[in-house]
Amino acid sequence: MVGADVLERFQLQASERLGRIYRVDQVKTLLDQVVIEVQNFSNPVEEEPVNRLWSERDLILISYGDSICVEGQMPIQGLCSFLEHYLPDVISIVHLLPFFPYSSDDGFAVIDYQQVNPKLGDWSQIAAINRNFDLMVDLVINHVSSQHRWFQEFLHDEEPGKNYFISPPDDVDLTHVVRPRQSPLLTRVETDRGADKVWTTFSADQVDTNFSNPDVLLEYIKVLLFYLSQGARFIRLDAVAFLWKEWGTSCLNLPQTHEIVKLLRDILTTVAPKTVLLTETNLPHHQNLSYFGDSDEAHMVYQFSLAPLLLHGLYRGTSVYLCEWARTRCNAPPGCTFLNFTASHDGIGLRPIEGLLPQGEIDLLLHGMEKFGGMISYKGNGDGSKSPYEINIGYFDALKGTWLGDDCWQLARFLLAQTLMIGLRGIPALYIHSLLATPNYHEGVEKTGRPRTINRRCWQQKDLDLLLGDEESNQAKIFYELRRRLQIRREQPAFHPDGRQEVLYLGEYLFGFWRFSPDGKQKIFAVHNLTEQPRNLYVDGALDGQFSGRWIGLLTGEVVTSERAVINLPPYHVLWLAQQEEWVSER
């Protein structure tokens, strides 16, 4: 139960938040209901004093419930077996992508928020994963499946769902609405009242809920608290930027949306203060960062610009754009951090590089990814035109060559990309298909007709075991080397998400940065050669006097001293240099 003092503070804060969203006559009723839900919430985990939300030992694995299947087991059981066998000392958090009953979009058209898809397993099997790993759960908050009970109530003019959806008047201005898809914004439906239309941002089967009705917000607060009761410690707000609709606007990132995210953060702080709130906003970089608020909104946001900028840097053999972005635009406010990733269940978003890459470079990258077996998905614009929205490709195959074509450096290039990502300030997240070097899944695309299936293969563990047991397979080479590097990373205090980062300009071909532990006792110099040619780093000129004494390569074991004026970097080589403890103690 929540203490009286804590509840009183929450009530005052929530009243102010709701007052910026709803009419005065709506606020009191909603506030009373929210307070009752918060007051009655019983945390299933005994909360210790909050001394940390994250550390250098945290690493997220992103996976569908059926990404790995074992004969004779439910898919979630099979995934749990794989994690416990191969990754018990590597990952700490499992982002289990939507595992609810659904009607489309591989889980993101949710039919029932509180049930586990019986084809995947049940809540006891989710709990089995949660025994050894922290659990990240999606709150798919913008829309529901057209088969959801609420929408069926809307169709049949029944309470409460008949008031839970958006049917704009015919004369409203919707020309400014920002869309991530080419499908119609409004979908015609037949109801017991006659023909109607509903707002569908993502597809006709994913119907947007109407947050201008306070009862809808209350419904989602109940769902949030249910996920906490099931052991979730990370809550991911899916597609949250589209939440609030207002005629004549873009209906994107509106002030009411930000207030709702802040309210959900307040609830978490009150009932489960060790829970982390993550917003999924695949948008231009500055818009994405706005969800930090003033350290009072999301604890963590996706580093969406990293995946396309890093891919471009390796495709073109240049660090210029990646370095400029990392040096000037990658600061999280106090108490917040980034989720760093190169691949996920979705494609590689292009909106996050708006203003960061010249259009000519983007066009060249798109052409190259199509040559490597990828596809381009588009979004509709208000004027009827379309624009590239994302690249659909496996990140492993995206790095099979450069703008000069295929070459022999795919494995080295891919390992560099993952190692660079896990070294940056933030919490790293590895999509399971990156960890397994899964190639483009064209057979799946042919079956579903959906480009995103290219990166959503379901492995049979017996096939995977054979590949991981074959030291010559790409899967074994990538998996075991990445696992080794991840184990090294989690032992370095300098990689704490709160540790300081200093990005350096080391010329066109190298990308480097310093990481410092929060207590200042460890620092690591990371440098990456983004090209297929050997490169030299001249220590005195590049490191501004920070490099002195005797250093060891954490990944490769080589010893480097300040007397050695030049560091030689083979093609696609990564160095993590840290001062040897023996040397430090002698000094």
Steps between C-alpha positions, in 0.01 A plus 500: 500500500612855428577714805277795583770765446602350165138475391432861593798621295385291206146635526618860484729433206242294311240772550730751330577260214137416436407867518722562198324225305129498588218735590459598864178299532679187375809527718352428845321183395802363315741598777291322763496184287874513430580550869290197591689287248835622629399464865380143451800386299701232676854472371588131455868578559620636832651832399840578644619862515573616145875519470512431130275459197782358287869419494780395265382140544169566326442376148166456326411214267207575265301196388160377394359220708546260209837618365645165614282190510578167664316185402263388775501838678286810480694777321553712811632192679740441212622858512549472876705182454720670241560802724584290804734275301688753287465842665460475880813705572460745212158663482303641791177621335269328252278718285232248411317655207119495523398151611128568520220367277511711183349531155783654295839677501672209678350590835449876484127473427407381850171317558541460877760687707485264796525159335800315357454373146426128561710414194803640684444391860352640819582735786684227692748471212544877491573477872763234431693749284447765765665282767842545339459818296325833541198523272415775253135506389333704227208720591349534150329820595397675177266240351326167540408218263170533318413175682561649845195499727498879513472536125233233478306705755551805278355315202197388703448835675568350841665645811778570564670446164254703295676814627858368477578578135534798268249583227597844363232724352505527122609864498814477719844580361717187501750612237774565758484157664839325494477138384742208528308299238339531158172339607193725546490707817127435541339158457133453412309264729142379533351544845156443650453875458584482130813576299779677687873563475776453757856628537760239403856635510671170420248273324130430468541225760668732754241747622622804694350549844354836603699648786283810508265268687648477853365146538746384232796630698366322809475174305865520401608587853331177614687308230829661607444398862412148388834468320678615813312235698634241254858602574582746219784737594527675164192642329528590133239746370444396140425770239424745779576814295172459307286482813307829510299626203403861442343623179717725284829377652757234418351284779858416592686582824218719626529648853226271630700198389800616699285561808358147479851352480599709803194378689591138428852574624351647820297183552807281460700716739221470756421128488817341352792744516749255348295474180637665185275674246613487135339692214505366144494806272650431157532867411757766410768511768397820677138385525612167643705674770200710605362194680760540773307810605682673785613163638135445593373307199659186350792353691633369171450570129615306198813625327324473163756697301785262586399206280475690168797729572725209592382301200576797275842549659600141432342497153688813397811452716471833679441610858419863413121499546498245780763697691327835458173354631664319792705805604218753494163330545532201731464641848238356734384713796573388858321182602436400139678290242482362148413157371767435238429252223580428138210269415157410629184324384427803281705641214777757516315828536579789270314782673763507780768611251301793364740794514794276596588353158484678162226366275756384243667281762163358606412416140834327451446296817149395394630385161772298670264332746276388213808345334567313826150347493311761700175681426380855558169577673330834447277738690224718361525881506225755534532607137442145374867426434704231672843498666735220608421411861722204583742244357388142545810284520687283749782707648747217436424500126489880496873487572600243238684769305549870437406745228765324291307170522521169685833411661661262750461723808138431599575330832762754610278789393201359686699434818628857490145634471379304801810580706476871425135495604556323832781741591295819466340664800166337575361149540576276200225289344571213264228362277520123515554482123806722530642276769443203267613667173168406344503568124215666312190283531361534148296181531304660782430812296364282220265329748369812673533765232639738767850648460564500877491121504848510345635549854255281695611142441395227743795267562459134586746442783616168355610686185652778705690257722660346192611839376631610840686171523671559166792735563511588129142629485427872507262440790770342717766758410272794578317354801800387700712806426215737582431306819866533598499874438178547693644312797803728493284809475286423804810487721610858418365778727587754228208361297246593768210681327555798728872517424626797304571471128733715292485449123819589312563610144770267371473573130272366230562128543509443877233534765614530860382598844593496867275341761543583870356313798269711721753487786786602269710191578494349150518644154494317168608625163303338216609542139355343186636480145195536275683399183646198322845662503753498788506836678737666745405701805766749610462503877656835590292698256170321552453449872572842647740381767250258659701198388793426730652192656435139407171385345358162403251411229205344683378322186829410337759493778762722339700736718529865403713761674510874472850469356357321199414791274283308253222243551453276197140406426434216252184512286183525711701466820371605841716590798374543855802631688504516879789569735640182649413471867857399587630816335242716673586352842872549441441862422 
